[in-house]
Amino acid sequence: MFKPRRPLALPEFTALLAALFATVAFSIDAMLPALPQIAAELTPTDVNRAQLVLTSFVLGMGLGTFVTGPISDAMGRKSTITGGFAIYIAAAIWAAYAQSLEVLLVARFVQGLGASGPRIVGLAMVRDLYAGREMARVTSFVMMIFILVPAVAPSIGQLIIAVAGWRGIFGAFIAFSLIGLLWMNLRQPETLPVTHRRPLSPGPLRAAAIEVLADRDVRLYIVVLTLGFGQMFALLSSAQQIFDISYGRGVSFPHWFALMALLSGTGTLINARFVMRLGMRRLAKDAYLMQIVASFLALTLLKFDLLPEGAHFAVFFLWAVSVFFMAGVTFGNLNALAMQKMGHIAGMAASVVSALSTVFAVAIAAPVGLMFDGTPIPIMLGTLICSALAWVLMRRTVEH
């Protein structure tokens, strides 16, 4: 297999990582326009259950990260990502032929297990090459490119549904993942030398996990990430229903979602510009404070009907933009903060941080999403509570 003699230049490395991470975003956001069809075909008596197509994928991805990091520490980054893509593709084929919601949910869970490879090991590759604020800066540039995928994924999904039905979306997943798989294997050198690998045995794995969780700040960052992911996944799960049922914009949902993603993408631009000057912790803390204010105002205006009818959708839309804007500012910083003292066990650290924050985020997102009552009020209330708790916890962390 061809390997370049020198590491990739930063622009191509950033673009490659964005493509690997985008597998996750595309696997979630391209499904959004399909939820009404899936509900009508597989769960017509309880349409809210179609949201579980998203959260089952996220749950599989979260559990998968427990093992992909340690495997990559033992076997190398590229082979682990390749194995993850193989599982992802096989599960996509299985999902395309599912005849019941239960089978579809299991297939999506397995697909999430596979997606954990490119997601978590890609982050470990960044940590292999960069550290501290420079790592946060690289991650911000990755997220800046990555944000384009949520912008176009629902539109692509809607187009595929029009031609091939909702099952055709899984063919697009396969094509998308093959691009990232081939690009990585043909262009990217291995970032973890054989001499730096750790054996895949219970003793070292247990020791590394204990080392990660023994750090007070890392534990706090995991909880903060959990709260951040939880509120974002809850909004994603309910977004199509809110646009369609609450505001009658189901047909134009992909276009509104694209605009929302592009506007919120400025969060990654702001983070990349100011993180070296202000620091990761301050930016994340301020972003959660901003979200507390935004959610409180939007919730008050809509709950107590303090707006003219035509302004309700505008307030909801701007609030939703603020949620994704916050994600662009916080997630890269929080991952970098949690990883900055863990360079010698980057794969294990990335696994523990991402696995715990993702799995427990599903425990927040699924019940909040299923509380959808025809209005955005439950999602806004959940976001307000999560952001307030995250801000309080950020104030307890220490700047290094």
C-alpha positions in Angstrom: 0.0 0.0 0.0 1.3 3.4 -1.0 2.4 5.7 1.9 3.9 9.2 1.4 7.3 9.7 2.9 6.5 13.0 4.5 3.4 13.9 6.6 0.5 15.5 4.9 0.6 19.3 4.7 -1.8 20.9 7.3 -4.5 21.9 4.7 -4.8 18.4 3.3 -4.6 16.8 6.8 -7.3 19.1 8.0 -9.5 18.3 5.0 -9.0 14.5 5.5 -9.9 14.7 9.1 -13.0 16.8 8.3 -14.0 14.0 5.8 -13.6 11.3 8.5 -15.5 13.3 11.1 -18.2 14.2 8.5 -19.1 10.5 8.2 -20.8 10.9 11.6 -22.6 14.1 10.7 -23.8 12.8 7.4 -25.0 9.6 9.0 -27.2 11.6 11.4 -28.3 14.7 9.4 -29.0 13.0 6.0 -31.6 10.8 7.9 -33.6 13.8 9.1 -35.8 14.2 6.0 -36.4 10.4 6.1 -38.0 10.3 9.5 -41.6 10.9 8.4 -41.4 8.1 5.8 -39.7 5.8 8.3 -42.4 6.6 10.9 -45.2 6.0 8.4 -43.8 2.7 7.2 -42.3 1.2 10.3 -44.0 2.8 13.3 -47.3 4.5 12.2 -48.9 4.3 15.7 -46.1 6.2 17.5 -44.3 8.5 15.1 -42.0 9.9 17.8 -40.2 6.6 17.9 -38.7 7.3 14.5 -36.3 9.7 16.4 -34.6 6.6 17.8 -33.1 6.0 14.4 -30.8 8.9 15.3 -30.2 8.1 19.0 -29.5 4.4 18.4 -26.7 5.4 16.0 -25.3 7.8 18.5 -25.5 5.2 21.3 -23.6 2.6 19.1 -21.0 5.3 18.3 -20.6 6.1 22.0 -20.1 2.5 23.1 -17.8 1.8 20.2 -15.4 4.5 21.3 -14.7 2.5 24.5 -12.7 0.0 22.3 -11.6 1.9 19.2 -9.2 4.1 21.1 -7.4 1.2 22.9 -7.3 -0.8 19.7 -5.7 2.1 17.8 -3.1 2.4 20.6 -2.2 -1.2 20.1 -2.6 -1.7 16.3 -2.2 1.8 14.9 -4.6 4.5 13.8 -5.1 3.6 10.1 -5.9 -0.1 10.5 -8.4 0.8 13.3 -10.2 3.4 11.1 -10.3 0.9 8.2 -11.9 -1.7 10.4 -14.4 0.8 11.6 -15.4 1.7 8.1 -15.8 -2.0 7.2 -18.3 -2.4 10.0 -20.1 0.8 9.1 -20.5 -0.3 5.4 -21.8 -3.7 6.4 -24.4 -2.2 8.8 -25.5 0.3 6.2 -26.3 -2.6 3.8 -28.2 -4.4 6.6 -30.2 -1.2 7.5 -31.2 -0.7 3.8 -33.1 -4.0 3.9 -34.7 -3.7 7.4 -38.4 -4.6 7.5 -39.1 -3.4 11.0 -38.2 -0.5 13.2 -36.5 -2.8 15.7 -34.2 -4.3 13.0 -33.4 -0.8 11.6 -32.5 0.4 15.1 -30.1 -2.6 15.7 -28.5 -2.0 12.3 -28.1 1.7 13.0 -26.6 0.8 16.4 -24.0 -1.4 14.7 -23.4 1.3 12.1 -22.6 3.7 15.0 -20.1 1.2 16.4 -18.3 1.3 13.0 -18.5 5.1 12.8 -16.7 5.3 16.2 -13.5 4.3 14.4 -13.0 7.4 12.2 -14.6 9.7 14.8 -12.4 8.8 17.8 -9.2 7.6 16.1 -9.2 10.8 14.0 -9.1 12.8 17.2 -6.2 10.6 18.4 -4.4 11.3 15.2 -4.7 15.1 15.9 -3.3 14.5 19.4 -0.4 12.5 18.0 0.7 15.5 16.0 -0.4 18.5 18.0 -1.0 19.6 21.6 -2.7 22.2 23.7 -4.1 25.4 22.1 -2.5 24.3 18.7 -4.6 21.1 18.9 -7.7 23.2 19.6 -6.9 25.4 16.6 -6.5 22.5 14.3 -9.7 20.9 15.6 -11.5 24.2 15.0 -10.4 24.3 11.4 -11.6 20.7 11.0 -14.9 21.6 12.4 -15.1 24.7 10.1 -15.0 22.3 7.1 -17.1 19.7 8.9 -19.9 22.2 9.4 -20.6 22.2 5.7 -21.8 18.6 5.8 -24.8 19.3 8.2 -25.6 22.2 5.9 -26.1 20.1 2.8 -26.8 16.6 4.3 -30.6 17.1 4.7 -30.9 18.4 1.1 -28.9 15.5 -0.2 -31.1 13.1 1.8 -34.3 14.7 0.5 -33.0 14.3 -3.1 -32.1 10.7 -2.6 -35.5 10.0 -1.0 -37.2 11.6 -4.0 -35.4 9.2 -6.3 -34.9 6.0 -4.3 -36.9 6.3 -1.1 -35.5 6.5 2.4 -33.6 3.2 2.0 -31.5 4.7 -0.8 -29.8 7.0 1.8 -27.8 4.0 3.0 -26.2 3.7 -0.4 -25.0 7.3 0.0 -23.5 6.4 3.3 -21.5 3.7 1.7 -20.3 5.9 -1.1 -19.4 8.7 1.4 -17.4 6.4 3.7 -15.5 4.8 0.8 -14.2 8.3 -0.2 -12.7 8.8 3.3 -11.4 5.3 3.5 -9.5 5.4 0.2 -8.2 9.0 0.8 -6.8 8.0 4.2 -5.2 4.8 3.0 -3.6 6.3 -0.1 -2.4 9.6 1.4 -2.1 9.6 5.2 1.0 8.1 6.9 0.5 6.3 10.2 0.8 8.8 13.0 1.5 6.3 15.8 5.0 4.7 15.5 5.2 1.0 16.5 7.6 1.9 19.3 4.8 4.1 20.9 2.1 1.5 20.8 0.6 0.0 24.0 -0.4 -3.7 24.2 -4.1 -4.6 24.1 -4.4 -6.3 27.5 -6.6 -5.7 30.5 -3.8 -4.5 32.8 -2.5 -1.5 30.7 -6.0 -0.6 29.6 -7.3 -0.5 33.2 -4.3 1.5 34.3 -4.8 4.0 31.4 -8.6 4.3 32.2 -7.8 4.9 35.9 -5.3 7.6 35.0 -7.8 9.4 32.8 -10.6 9.3 35.3 -8.3 10.1 38.2 -7.9 13.6 36.9 -10.6 15.9 38.5 -10.7 18.4 35.6 -11.0 15.6 33.0 -14.0 14.2 34.9 -15.6 17.7 34.9 -14.9 18.1 31.1 -16.5 14.8 30.4 -19.7 15.9 32.3 -19.7 19.2 30.5 -19.3 17.5 27.1 -22.2 15.1 28.1 -24.5 18.1 28.8 -23.4 19.8 25.5 -23.9 16.7 23.4 -27.2 15.9 25.1 -28.8 19.2 24.3 -27.5 19.2 20.7 -28.7 15.6 20.0 -32.1 16.4 21.6 -32.5 19.3 19.1 -31.3 17.2 16.2 -33.8 14.4 17.0 -36.7 16.8 17.1 -35.7 19.3 14.5 -37.7 17.8 11.6 -40.8 17.5 13.7 -40.5 21.0 15.0 -40.1 22.6 11.6 -42.9 20.5 10.1 -45.5 20.1 12.9 -44.8 23.2 15.0 -44.2 25.7 12.1 -45.5 24.0 8.9 -42.1 24.1 7.2 -41.5 20.4 6.6 -41.0 20.8 2.8 -38.5 23.6 3.2 -36.8 22.0 6.2 -33.5 21.0 4.4 -33.1 24.7 3.3 -33.7 26.1 6.8 -31.4 23.5 8.2 -28.6 24.4 5.7 -29.0 28.1 6.7 -28.9 27.2 10.3 -25.7 25.1 9.9 -23.9 27.8 7.9 -24.8 30.5 10.4 -23.8 28.5 13.4 -20.5 27.6 11.6 -19.3 31.0 12.5 -18.7 29.6 16.0 -15.8 27.5 14.7 -14.4 30.6 12.9 -14.5 32.7 16.0 -13.0 29.9 18.1 -10.1 29.4 15.6 -9.4 33.1 15.7 -9.5 33.8 19.4 -8.5 30.5 21.1 -4.8 31.3 21.0 -5.4 34.6 22.7 -8.2 33.9 25.1 -7.8 30.3 25.9 -10.0 27.2 25.5 -11.6 27.3 29.0 -12.7 30.9 28.8 -14.3 30.6 25.4 -16.2 27.4 26.4 -17.4 29.0 29.6 -18.6 32.2 27.9 -20.3 30.1 25.2 -22.4 28.3 27.8 -23.3 31.6 29.5 -24.5 32.9 26.2 -26.6 29.8 25.7 -28.2 30.3 29.1 -29.3 33.8 28.2 -30.5 32.8 24.7 -32.5 29.8 26.0 -34.1 31.7 28.9 -35.2 34.6 26.6 -36.5 32.3 23.9 -38.3 30.0 26.4 -39.9 33.0 28.1 -41.1 34.6 24.8 -42.6 31.4 23.4 -44.0 29.9 26.7 -45.9 33.0 27.7 -46.8 34.0 24.1 -45.2 37.4 24.3 -44.7 37.7 20.5 -46.9 38.3 17.5 -47.7 35.0 15.7 -45.4 35.7 12.8 -42.3 36.1 15.1 -42.5 32.7 16.8 -40.6 30.9 14.1 -37.9 33.5 13.9 -37.3 33.3 17.6 -37.1 29.5 17.4 -34.8 29.6 14.4 -32.3 32.1 16.0 -32.3 30.0 19.2 -31.6 26.8 17.3 -28.7 28.6 15.5 -27.3 29.6 19.0 -27.3 26.0 20.1 -25.2 24.8 17.1 -23.0 28.0 17.4 -22.3 27.0 21.0 -21.3 23.5 19.8 -18.8 25.0 17.4 -17.2 27.0 20.1 -17.2 24.4 22.9 -16.7 20.9 21.6 -13.2 21.3 20.1 -12.0 23.2 23.1 -13.4 20.8 25.7 -11.9 17.8 23.9 -8.5 19.5 23.8 -8.8 20.5 27.4 -9.6 16.9 28.4 -6.7 15.5 26.3 -4.0 18.0 27.0 -2.3 16.0 29.8 -3.0 12.6 28.1 -0.7 12.7 25.1 1.1 9.4 26.2 -2.3 7.6 26.2 -4.1 9.6 23.5 -6.2 6.7 22.2 -7.4 5.5 25.5 -8.0 9.1 26.7 -10.0 9.9 23.6 -12.0 6.7 24.0 -12.9 7.4 27.7 -13.8 11.0 27.1 -15.9 10.5 24.0 -17.5 7.3 25.0 -18.8 8.5 28.4 -19.9 11.9 27.1 -21.7 10.3 24.1 -23.4 7.4 25.9 -24.7 9.6 28.7 -25.7 12.3 26.2 -28.1 9.7 24.7 -29.7 9.3 28.2 -30.4 13.0 28.0 -31.3 13.4 24.4 -33.7 10.4 23.9 -36.2 11.3 26.7 -36.1 15.0 25.9 -36.7 14.3 22.2 -39.5 11.9 23.0 -41.2 14.6 25.1 -42.0 16.6 21.8 -45.5 17.9 22.2 -45.9 19.9 19.1 -43.9 22.8 20.4 -40.2 23.5 20.9 -40.7 24.2 24.6 -39.4 20.8 26.0 -36.2 21.1 23.9 -35.6 24.7 25.0 -36.2 23.8 28.7 -33.8 20.9 28.4 -31.1 23.1 26.7 -31.5 25.7 29.4 -31.0 23.2 32.2 -28.0 21.5 30.5 -26.2 24.8 29.7 -26.7 26.1 33.2 -25.2 23.0 34.7 -22.3 23.1 32.2 -21.5 26.7 33.0 -21.5 26.0 36.7 -19.1 23.0 36.2 -16.8 25.0 33.9 -16.3 27.5 36.7 -15.0 24.7 38.9 -12.3 23.7 36.4 -8.7 25.1 36.5 -6.9 26.8 33.6 -3.6 25.1 32.8 
